[in-house]
């Protein structure tokens, strides 16, 4: 008679399907514990590691997770004296979007290779920024120190028109105002309009 544990190996599972008993296997990737059972949390193929006694699922469409070294597109949501808070909306090079909103932090020391005294001179709320993920533990730390990183889309504080690059600054032709930002060297090349 075949072992029921071996019968689950490689079987297609749906979220909530039972993979194993908690007494015999620990929950691994894309699984969770429920009333003494290890259950699938994603659609995919069951995997029971007999050596490690770990039950997991190899998902068909794995969640996109932010990792150290990723380059991301984010929107500045708040500014403090030493921190810019940013909502990560996309990981560059990944087809799928991020499954949930992910917040990151840009510390004043990680904005530019030069000394930065005031973040108000580097970013504004609603700016779209390309940044590098420095670390994800204990929270997502971002950097814009490289010249290809920084603001890639910004709008005028007064009229909300898209700012255009001019002589190293950003300029609003409607209001005839100039702004300073920590721009990416290719500011203006990014054509996606951000969602409101």
TACORQUI-V874753 format. One record per residue. N is the residue number from 1. RES is the residue in one letter. PSI is psi in radians with two decimals (none if undefined). OMEGA is omega in whole degrees, 0 to 359 (999 if undefined). NEAR is the number of other C-alpha atoms within 8 Angstrom. Layout:
n;res;psi;omega;near
N;RES;PSI;OMEGA;NEAR
N;RES;PSI;OMEGA;NEAR
This chain:
n;res;psi;omega;near
1;X;2.24;183;2
2;X;2.55;178;5
3;X;2.32;182;6
4;X;-0.51;177;6
5;X;-0.79;180;8
6;X;-0.50;180;8
7;X;-0.49;180;8
8;X;-0.47;183;11
9;X;2.16;177;10
10;X;-0.01;180;7
11;X;2.45;176;8
12;X;2.28;181;8
13;X;2.77;178;11
14;X;2.81;177;10
15;X;2.30;180;9
16;X;-0.29;179;7
17;X;2.45;178;8
18;X;2.29;178;8
19;X;-0.70;185;11
20;X;3.00;174;11
21;X;2.47;180;9
22;X;-0.46;179;11
23;X;-0.45;185;6
24;X;-0.46;183;7
25;X;2.52;173;11
26;X;2.65;176;10
27;X;2.34;178;13
28;X;-2.62;183;10
29;X;2.36;177;8
30;X;0.66;174;11
31;X;2.96;175;14
32;X;2.86;178;10
33;X;2.40;178;10
34;X;1.90;174;7
35;X;0.84;177;4
36;X;0.10;180;8
37;X;2.62;172;11
38;X;2.13;184;17
39;X;2.70;178;15
40;X;2.47;175;18
41;X;0.06;180;10
42;X;2.79;174;11
43;X;2.25;179;13
44;X;-2.72;183;12
45;X;2.30;180;13
46;X;2.48;175;16
47;X;2.16;178;11
48;X;1.88;179;12
49;X;1.83;185;8
50;X;-0.56;180;6
51;X;-0.82;181;5
52;X;-0.18;183;5
53;X;0.88;183;10
54;X;2.26;175;12
55;X;2.32;180;17
56;X;3.03;178;13
57;X;2.31;171;15
58;X;1.77;189;10
59;X;2.62;175;10
60;X;-0.80;179;7
61;X;1.50;183;6
62;X;2.63;176;5
63;X;2.53;176;6
64;X;2.13;181;9
65;X;2.52;178;5
66;X;2.30;180;8
67;X;2.71;175;8
68;X;2.37;181;9
69;X;-0.32;178;8
70;X;2.58;169;10
71;X;2.28;187;10
72;X;2.76;170;13
73;X;2.27;181;13
74;X;2.85;179;13
75;X;2.24;178;13
76;X;2.18;183;16
77;X;-0.36;180;10
78;X;2.62;178;8
79;X;2.29;172;12
80;X;3.13;181;7
81;X;-0.76;185;6
82;X;0.03;184;8
83;X;2.47;168;11
84;X;2.24;177;15
85;X;2.40;185;12
86;X;2.42;175;13
87;X;2.07;179;12
88;X;2.17;183;13
89;X;-0.28;183;12
90;X;2.50;172;10
91;X;2.14;181;13
92;X;2.31;180;8
93;X;-0.07;178;4
94;X;2.24;181;8
95;X;-0.80;184;4
96;X;2.60;175;5
97;X;2.93;177;9
98;X;2.39;188;12
99;X;-0.40;177;6
100;X;2.94;179;4
101;X;2.40;182;8
102;X;2.19;181;8
103;X;2.46;177;9
104;X;2.97;182;12
105;X;2.33;172;12
106;X;1.93;178;14
107;X;2.60;182;12
108;X;-0.55;180;12
109;X;-0.18;182;7
110;X;0.21;184;11
111;X;-0.81;185;14
112;X;2.80;178;11
113;X;-0.25;177;7
114;X;2.98;177;4
115;X;2.30;177;6
116;X;2.14;182;9
117;X;-0.66;189;5
118;X;2.12;181;9
119;X;-0.36;177;14
120;X;-0.38;178;7
121;X;-0.06;185;8
122;X;-0.67;184;10
123;X;2.79;169;12
124;X;2.69;175;8
125;X;2.38;182;9
126;X;-0.13;175;9
127;X;2.50;174;13
128;X;2.23;189;13
129;X;2.45;169;13
130;X;2.22;183;15
131;X;2.86;177;13
132;X;2.39;177;13
133;X;2.07;180;16
134;X;-0.78;178;10
135;X;2.85;179;11
136;X;0.07;184;11
137;X;2.14;8;5
138;X;-0.26;175;4
139;X;3.02;183;8
140;X;2.02;178;12
141;X;2.27;182;12
142;X;2.75;177;14
143;X;2.53;174;13
144;X;0.47;186;14
145;X;-0.54;180;10
146;X;2.62;182;8
147;X;-0.24;175;9
148;X;-0.05;180;8
149;X;2.68;179;15
150;X;-2.82;182;15
151;X;2.27;177;15
152;X;-0.19;178;15
153;X;2.27;179;12
154;X;2.71;179;10
155;X;2.76;179;11
156;X;2.39;178;10
157;X;-0.52;184;5
158;X;-0.88;188;5
159;X;-0.09;179;8
160;X;0.34;175;7
161;X;2.59;179;8
162;X;2.30;179;9
163;X;2.49;180;11
164;X;2.55;178;8
165;X;2.41;177;10
166;X;2.04;177;7
167;X;0.76;177;4
168;X;-0.03;178;5
169;X;3.10;174;10
170;X;2.45;190;12
171;X;2.41;174;12
172;X;2.00;182;13
173;X;-0.49;179;6
174;X;-0.74;183;6
175;X;-0.15;183;7
176;X;0.83;180;7
177;X;2.56;176;7
178;X;2.58;179;8
179;X;2.62;174;7
180;X;2.39;176;8
181;X;2.91;170;10
182;X;1.49;184;11
183;X;2.61;165;11
184;X;2.62;183;12
185;X;-0.42;180;7
186;X;0.46;178;9
187;X;2.37;180;11
188;X;-0.34;179;9
189;X;-0.40;181;6
190;X;2.13;188;8
191;X;-0.20;180;5
192;X;2.33;174;4
193;X;2.18;180;4
194;X;2.66;176;5
195;X;2.59;181;3
196;X;none;999;2
